[in-house]
Amino acid sequence: MTGDGKNAHAGGVPDAVRRAVERTIESTLGSGAQTRERAQDLVDDVLRRAEQGAARATRGVREVTGKQREAASGAGGRLRTAVQDLRLATGDDVRELRAAVERLDRRVAKLEKKLGAKTTSGKGSKPSAKAAAGKSKRKSS
């Protein structure tokens, strides 16, 4: 030691300066570790939030696709029913209807004839206007 109150080591650096440098290095190293810990915490937090967001998005997608699947599952049946309801008459359908109308027309004519024969004067045996119109349509077809 020297008489000026500063202790010097073999390198000639006073103890006070050496201790100050050591403390600075130690505090810098300590703050680096703290900074590293905070950075890791931030990364963990960001990762956790991203995972939560992904989980929410996955649930949302599953919910939406489930609803779409439910809606689509009944669409085929509803479409078939709607098409059947909207189905136009085919040529066969029209022929069958025409034949049924002709059978009904013949039955009505027979009934009118019977009704006319039961009247004594014969004046009420005239066919109705509807029957006459139906007969004229048949003749024109």
C-alpha positions as CSV (number, residue, x, y, z in Angstrom):
1,M,0.0,0.0,0.0
2,T,1.0,3.5,-0.6
3,G,0.6,6.5,1.7
4,D,-1.9,8.3,-0.4
5,G,-4.8,6.0,0.7
6,K,-5.1,4.2,-2.6
7,N,-4.1,0.5,-2.6
8,A,-2.6,-0.7,-5.8
9,H,-2.3,-4.3,-7.0
10,A,0.3,-5.8,-9.2
11,G,-1.3,-4.2,-12.3
12,G,-1.1,-0.7,-10.8
13,V,-5.0,-0.3,-10.7
14,P,-6.3,1.2,-7.4
15,D,-8.6,-1.1,-5.4
16,A,-11.5,1.5,-5.5
17,V,-11.5,1.6,-9.3
18,R,-11.2,-2.2,-9.6
19,R,-14.2,-2.6,-7.2
20,A,-16.2,-0.1,-9.2
21,V,-15.5,-1.9,-12.4
22,E,-16.4,-5.2,-10.8
23,R,-19.7,-3.8,-9.5
24,T,-20.5,-2.3,-12.9
25,I,-19.9,-5.6,-14.6
26,E,-21.9,-7.5,-12.0
27,S,-24.8,-5.1,-12.2
28,T,-24.6,-5.3,-16.0
29,L,-24.6,-9.0,-16.0
30,G,-27.5,-9.1,-13.5
31,S,-29.5,-6.7,-15.5
32,G,-28.8,-8.8,-18.6
33,A,-30.2,-11.8,-16.8
34,Q,-33.2,-9.8,-15.8
35,T,-33.7,-8.5,-19.3
36,R,-33.4,-12.1,-20.6
37,E,-36.0,-13.2,-18.1
38,R,-38.4,-10.4,-19.1
39,A,-37.9,-11.1,-22.8
40,Q,-38.6,-14.8,-22.1
41,D,-41.8,-13.8,-20.2
42,L,-42.9,-11.6,-23.0
43,V,-42.3,-14.4,-25.6
44,D,-44.2,-16.8,-23.4
45,D,-47.1,-14.4,-23.1
46,V,-47.2,-13.7,-26.8
47,L,-47.1,-17.5,-27.5
48,R,-49.8,-18.2,-25.0
49,R,-52.0,-15.5,-26.5
50,A,-51.4,-16.8,-30.0
51,E,-52.3,-20.3,-28.9
52,Q,-55.5,-19.0,-27.3
53,G,-56.4,-17.1,-30.4
54,A,-55.7,-20.2,-32.6
55,A,-57.9,-22.2,-30.3
56,R,-60.7,-19.7,-30.5
57,A,-60.4,-19.5,-34.3
58,T,-60.5,-23.3,-34.5
59,R,-63.6,-23.4,-32.3
60,G,-65.2,-20.8,-34.5
61,V,-64.4,-22.6,-37.7
62,R,-65.7,-25.9,-36.3
63,E,-68.9,-24.1,-35.3
64,V,-69.4,-22.5,-38.6
65,T,-68.7,-25.6,-40.6
66,G,-70.9,-27.6,-38.3
67,K,-73.8,-25.2,-39.0
68,Q,-73.1,-25.3,-42.8
69,R,-73.0,-29.1,-42.7
70,E,-76.3,-29.2,-40.8
71,A,-77.9,-26.8,-43.3
72,A,-76.5,-28.7,-46.3
73,S,-77.6,-32.1,-45.0
74,G,-81.3,-31.3,-45.3
75,A,-80.9,-29.3,-48.6
76,G,-81.1,-32.4,-50.8
77,G,-84.4,-33.6,-49.4
78,R,-85.8,-30.1,-49.5
79,L,-84.7,-29.6,-53.1
80,R,-86.2,-32.9,-54.2
81,T,-89.5,-32.0,-52.5
82,A,-89.5,-28.5,-54.1
83,V,-88.7,-29.9,-57.6
84,Q,-91.5,-32.5,-57.2
85,D,-93.9,-29.7,-56.2
86,L,-92.9,-27.6,-59.2
87,R,-92.9,-30.5,-61.6
88,L,-94.8,-29.8,-64.8
89,A,-97.3,-32.2,-66.2
90,T,-95.8,-34.7,-68.8
91,G,-97.6,-35.7,-72.0
92,D,-98.7,-38.9,-70.2
93,D,-100.2,-36.9,-67.4
94,V,-102.1,-34.7,-69.8
95,R,-103.4,-37.7,-71.7
96,E,-104.6,-39.4,-68.4
97,L,-106.4,-36.2,-67.4
98,R,-108.0,-35.8,-70.8
99,A,-109.2,-39.4,-70.6
100,A,-110.6,-38.9,-67.1
101,V,-112.4,-35.7,-68.2
102,E,-113.9,-37.6,-71.2
103,R,-115.1,-40.4,-68.9
104,L,-116.7,-37.9,-66.6
105,D,-118.3,-36.1,-69.5
106,R,-119.9,-39.4,-70.7
107,R,-121.2,-40.1,-67.3
108,V,-122.7,-36.6,-67.0
109,A,-124.3,-37.0,-70.5
110,K,-125.8,-40.4,-69.4
111,L,-127.2,-38.8,-66.2
112,E,-128.6,-35.9,-68.1
113,K,-130.2,-38.3,-70.6
114,K,-131.8,-40.3,-67.7
115,L,-133.0,-37.1,-66.1
116,G,-134.5,-36.0,-69.4
117,A,-136.3,-39.3,-69.9
118,K,-138.0,-39.0,-66.5
119,T,-139.6,-35.7,-67.4
120,T,-143.0,-36.3,-69.0
121,S,-143.1,-33.3,-71.3
122,G,-139.6,-33.6,-72.7
123,K,-139.1,-29.9,-72.6
124,G,-136.6,-30.2,-69.7
125,S,-134.3,-32.6,-71.6
126,K,-132.1,-29.9,-73.1
127,P,-128.4,-30.4,-72.1
128,S,-126.9,-27.7,-69.8
129,A,-124.7,-24.9,-71.2
130,K,-121.7,-26.5,-69.6
131,A,-122.3,-29.9,-71.2
132,A,-122.9,-28.2,-74.6
133,A,-119.6,-26.3,-74.3
134,G,-117.8,-29.5,-73.4
135,K,-119.2,-31.4,-76.4
136,S,-118.2,-28.6,-78.7
137,K,-114.7,-28.6,-77.4
138,R,-114.4,-32.4,-77.9
139,K,-115.5,-32.1,-81.5
140,S,-112.9,-29.4,-82.2
141,S,-110.0,-31.5,-80.7
